[in-house]
Structure formats: C-alpha cells, structure tokens
Amino acid sequence: MRKVYGDWGYRGLRGFLEALGLELEVVAHPYAGVRGVWVREGEEVPELPRVEGFKPLPKRWVVERTFAWLGRNRRLSKDYEQHPSVSEARLYLGMLRLLVKRLARAA
C-alpha cells in the first residue's frame, strides 16, 4: 500500500502517514472547508466557481461503503469475537458472501 485516500477530515494525518512512508490524497469537494469569504471594505468578493449538476468524486467512500456492506452480516455488526483470527475469518466469510451473491445475480 502506497497511497491512502481520505476525505477533508483526514488531512491532519498527512504528517503521520508521510512518516510511515504513505502518501495521503485528500478527495474533497472544491467547496470543502469554505464557510464564507471575508474581504476588506470596498473590495469585491471573489467569485467561487460553480459546477453544474452532480459530479461524483473519485475514490470517495470506498472504505465506508465496504464497512456498510459487511455490517449487514449479523456477526460483523458488532465485535463479538475474542480472538482476532476469528474476526478475520468472519470478514473473509462476509466478503465471500457478497461476491457469491453478485456472481449469482450475474449468472
């Protein structure tokens, strides 16, 4: 793993991830972090570019979406297991279930 994708809230981890040898790419909407624009009296307010219509951002919510899919499995909704190896096996079974359902739908 060389690159980590995160949204606007994870930009504070950039230094930590660089120390680990990872690159952080913040995938954020162009208006993220913009609350208002302050200008001096008499100056014009800068024009913010507006994008027409819905434009999905690349690589956003991939991890959160996967956790949501896995959370639909009863044993993965909470951490019931005492041994990490059992939790790992449950994750593999949950992903296998997702893949088998997709293959069955495609056939």
VENFENDA-V313878 format. One record per residue. N is the residue number from 1. RES is the residue in three letters. SS is DSSP state (A for helix, B for strand, O for the rest). Layout:
N & RES & SS
N & RES & SS
//
This chain:
1 & MET & O
2 & ARG & O
3 & LYS & B
4 & VAL & B
5 & TYR & B
6 & GLY & B
7 & ASP & O
8 & TRP & A
9 & GLY & A
10 & TYR & A
11 & ARG & A
12 & GLY & A
13 & LEU & A
14 & ARG & A
15 & GLY & A
16 & PHE & A
17 & LEU & A
18 & GLU & A
19 & ALA & A
20 & LEU & O
21 & GLY & O
22 & LEU & O
23 & GLU & B
24 & LEU & B
25 & GLU & B
26 & VAL & B
27 & VAL & O
28 & ALA & O
29 & HIS & O
30 & PRO & O
31 & TYR & O
32 & ALA & O
33 & GLY & O
34 & VAL & O
35 & ARG & O
36 & GLY & O
37 & VAL & O
38 & TRP & O
39 & VAL & O
40 & ARG & O
41 & GLU & O
42 & GLY & O
43 & GLU & O
44 & GLU & O
45 & VAL & O
46 & PRO & O
47 & GLU & O
48 & LEU & O
49 & PRO & O
50 & ARG & O
51 & VAL & O
52 & GLU & O
53 & GLY & O
54 & PHE & O
55 & LYS & O
56 & PRO & O
57 & LEU & O
58 & PRO & O
59 & LYS & O
60 & ARG & O
61 & TRP & O
62 & VAL & A
63 & VAL & A
64 & GLU & A
65 & ARG & A
66 & THR & A
67 & PHE & A
68 & ALA & A
69 & TRP & A
70 & LEU & A
71 & GLY & A
72 & ARG & O
73 & ASN & O
74 & ARG & A
75 & ARG & A
76 & LEU & A
77 & SER & O
78 & LYS & O
79 & ASP & O
80 & TYR & O
81 & GLU & O
82 & GLN & O
83 & HIS & O
84 & PRO & A
85 & SER & A
86 & VAL & A
87 & SER & A
88 & GLU & A
89 & ALA & A
90 & ARG & A
91 & LEU & A
92 & TYR & A
93 & LEU & A
94 & GLY & A
95 & MET & A
96 & LEU & A
97 & ARG & A
98 & LEU & A
99 & LEU & A
100 & VAL & A
101 & LYS & A
102 & ARG & A
103 & LEU & A
104 & ALA & A
105 & ARG & A
106 & ALA & A
107 & ALA & O
//
